[in-house]
Amino acid sequence: MENPVTLTLDTTVKPEVTAFFDPATNTISYVVKDPDSKACAIVDSVMDIDYAAGRITYDHADEIIAYVTSHGLKVEWLIETHVHADHLSAAPYIQEKVGGKLGIGDKITVVQDTFGKIFNEGTEFQRDGSQFDRLFKDGDTYTIGGMTATAIHTPGHTPACMTHVIGDAAFVGDTLFMPDGGSARADFPGGDAGVLYDSIQKVLALPDETRLFMCHDYGPNGRNIAWETTVADEKAHNIHVGGGKTKAEFVKFRTERDATLALPKLIIPSLQVNMRAGELPPADESGRHFLKVPINAL
């Protein structure tokens, strides 16, 4: 486990959080607004893809853009909590329309190196994170208007996963799900169930009243989709780590569970696009873009 970062959190700061649910990928994107200004950040946006037809559209992103513009907001940051394997990022599209700097954890370079090889990207694909405007290290801070945000490295699901703490709110990516959803898988390249358990403990060490915002929800047992809970609720009720479950118990369960899971249906296009900060692979001489399908590589 990494050395803990000392956090100075002001839970009296309460960002205004607006959620946008994408039913095609069960992803929740967020507009996070400074309550004292028009400044905001957008977290984990989604680009729409009809995979079978090879067609990309931007309905989900346009909904966020319409919200931002209609409320007169200034986008300062476009945050990716990690390199998603189940949806494609719309960050470059949104950036072109409304601005903002694109940020991700600095371990993106590990992900780029791993999947650059899997997809045989060649030397022209830069593996230094230069596709992003900011690479966050554990404990780095940035501002959204008058709010200070802190990026906490929470790997395990992927090496580049970060939790972003903004006032009394934390955006956990896939580090945690809602209490009845448990936790995300840890069997992707670079994932590790034991590391994920340690990362979850970092999140659960935040003040009990901290609001936690999920990146995904699947409505377990038929309940309505939900995306907000608290540290206290997770500690008490999370079915995978709550109630004092040990690291050994978690690793055993998570490893056995992951062995039964199919790969996400959008993993191949998602990784190729998201490791490029949401950009499609370079076009060929005719201007067409292509995605690769590696055989027996994932």
N, C-alpha and C positions, 0 to 999 in steps of 0.2 A: 504494500500500500504506500502511496506517495506521502511525503511529509505533508501534514495538514496546512492549509493556507489560513492565516489569521484573517478573519473577516470583520470589518467594521460596518455593520448593517444598521440602517435607520428604518425600522419597520413602521415609523409614523408616516413615511412616504408611501402613498397608496396609488400606484399607477392605475389609470383607467384602461381596462382590458376588454377588447371586443374580439369575440371568437368567430371564425368562419369555418364551418364544417364541410368537408368534401366527401360525400357519400361513396364516390367511386373508389377512394383509397382509404377511407376511414381516418383521414388526416384532419387535424385541427390547426389552422393558421391563426395568428394573432396580430392585431394592431395594438401596440402598447403605448399609451399616450401619457405624457407628463401632465399631471392635473393643473399645473400652474402656467402652461404655455401650449402652443400648438405643435410642439415637437413630438415625434413618435418614432417607434421602430416597428418593423414588420418581421415576424418570426415564422419561419418554416412555411413559405408560400408553396403553392402547387401549380404546376403546368399540366394541362389536360392532354392525355394521349389516347387515341384509339389504336391500340397496339396492332391489332389484326389488319387494320387499314393503313397503318403507317402514317397517321394524320395527327398533327398537334394543333390544339386550340388553346384559348386563354380565358375561358369563361370564368373560372375561379379567380384568376388573377385580376380580371377586369372588375369583378365584384369588389375586391379589396381596393383597387384603384379608385373606383367610383365612391367608395366610402371615404377614402382619404381626401379626395378632391372636394366632395360635397361638404365636408366638415372643415375645409380649409387647413388641413394638417400639413406639416412639414416633415417629410420622411428623412430621418438622419441616419438610420441603420436598417439594413436588411440582414437579419441574423439567420444562419443555419446552425441548428443545434448539433448536427452531424451530417455525414454523407448518407442520405436516405437510400434504402434498398427497395422501397415500396411505392415511391412516387417521385416525380421529376420536379425539380425546383423551377419556379418562375422568376427567380430573383433578377436575372438580367433584363427580362421583359419589363418588370416593374421598375427597375432602376432607370431604364430608358424613358419611361413615362413620367415618373415622379421623383427620381433622384434617390439619394441615400448611398452609404458605403456598405459594401458586402463583407461580412465577417464570419469566420469559422475558426474552430480550434486549430492550433498549429500542428497537431498530429495528422492533419489532412495529408501531409507529405508521406506518411506511412501508408495511408489508404491509396494515394496516387501511385506509389511505388508498387504496391501489391496488385492493384487492378490494372495498372498500366501494363504489367507483365501478362496478366490473365487475358487481357484484350489485345495483346500484341500491338501496342500503340506506337512503338518505335521511338526514336530519339526526339522527334519533333514535338511529342507531348511532354510539356514541362511538368516535372514532379516536385516543384519547389513551392507550391501554393501561390504562385504569382498570379493566378487567375482571380484571386480574391484581393480586396483592398486592405484587409487586416487579418492577421493570424493571431488569435488569442492564446497566450500562455496561461497556465493555471494561476489564478489570482489577479489577472489583468483587469483593469477597470476602463470604462468608457462612459460617456455622458449622453443622455437623451434629454435635451433641454436642461432643466435644473436637476435632473435625477442622475445618480451615479449607479451604473450597472457593473456587476462583478461576474466574470466568467470563471467557473469552477470546472476543472477537468474531472469528468465522471465516466471514464472508459469502462469497457466490459462488453457492452453491446457492439460497439466499434471502438477502435483506438482513438478516434477524434471526437468522441462525444463530450459535449460541454453542457453544464447547467448554467443558465443565466439568471442571476438574482438581481432584481430591480425593486428596491424598497421592500414591501411586504409580499412581493410576488416572486416566484421562481418558475422558470420555464425549463422543464426537465428533459425535453426530447423523449427518447425511448428508454431512459434510465429507469423510469417507473411507469406503471399504468395506474388506473383508478384502483382503490383497495380491492374490489372484487375481480380485477383483471390481473393483479399481481405484478409481473415484470416482463420485460422483453427477452427474446432469445439471445443467446450468447455464443452461437456456433458459427457465425460468419467468420471469414478469415480475419484474424486479429482479435476476435472476441474471446472472452474468458469469463466463466461463471463466477469464479472466486474474485476476480477483479471487479465484476459487476456488483457483487455483494458489498465489497468495500466502498464502491462508489455510492451505492444506495445509502450506506451509513453516513456518508458526507451530507447527503440531502436531508436525512432524518436528524442530523445534528443542528439543522437550522431551527430557529424559534418555532415552538409548537403552532403558533398562529399564522405562520407563513403560508400564504396561498400557493398551491402547486398546480401548474397548468400542464396537461398532458399533450403529447404530439399525436397520439392515436387513442381511439376508443372503439370497441367492437360490440358494446351493449350485451355483456354476458348475461345469460339466462333470460334474454328477451327484454331487459330493462331499456329505458330510453338512453340515447347517447348522452354521455356526460364527459366533462373535461376538467373540472375544477374540484380540488379537495384541499386538505391541509396536512401539514406535517403530523399533527396530532392524530388525525384520522388514519394516515398511513401507518404510523407506528403501532396503533392499536389494532387495525383491522386488515392490513394488507395480507392477502392470502398466501403470499410467498415469503415475506420477510417480517410481517407484523407479529406482535405478541412475543417478541424475544426469540424468534427462530434463529438457530445458529448458522454460522457460515457453512458448516459441513452439511447440515440439513438442506440448505438452499442449493449448494453445489450438486448434491445428489439429485434433488428434484429437477433442477434446471437442466442438468446434463441428460437425464432420462427423458424429460419432456422434449427437449430440442431434437433428440434422435427420431422423434415421431413426426416432426413438422416438415411440410413441403416448403420449397423455396417460394418467396413472394412472386406473384405472377409478373410483376414489373421489374424484377431485380436486374435483368440484363440491360434494358434501356436506362433504368434509373442510375445505375452505377456509372455507366459511360457518360451520362449527361451531368450528374451531380459532382463527379470528381473534377469536372471542368467548370464548376461554379454555375451550373445551369445552362451552359452553352451546348449546342449540338456539336458532334464531331465535325471537323472541317469539311467543307463541300468539295466535291471532285471538280474536274475541269468544266463540267457541264452545269455546275451550280447545285447539284443534288447532294443531300446528306444521307449517309448510311450508318446503320448500327450493326455491330458485329454480333454473331452468336457463337461463342466459344464452345467447342464440343468436349464434354467430359472434363471441364475445367473448374466447375463450381460444385 
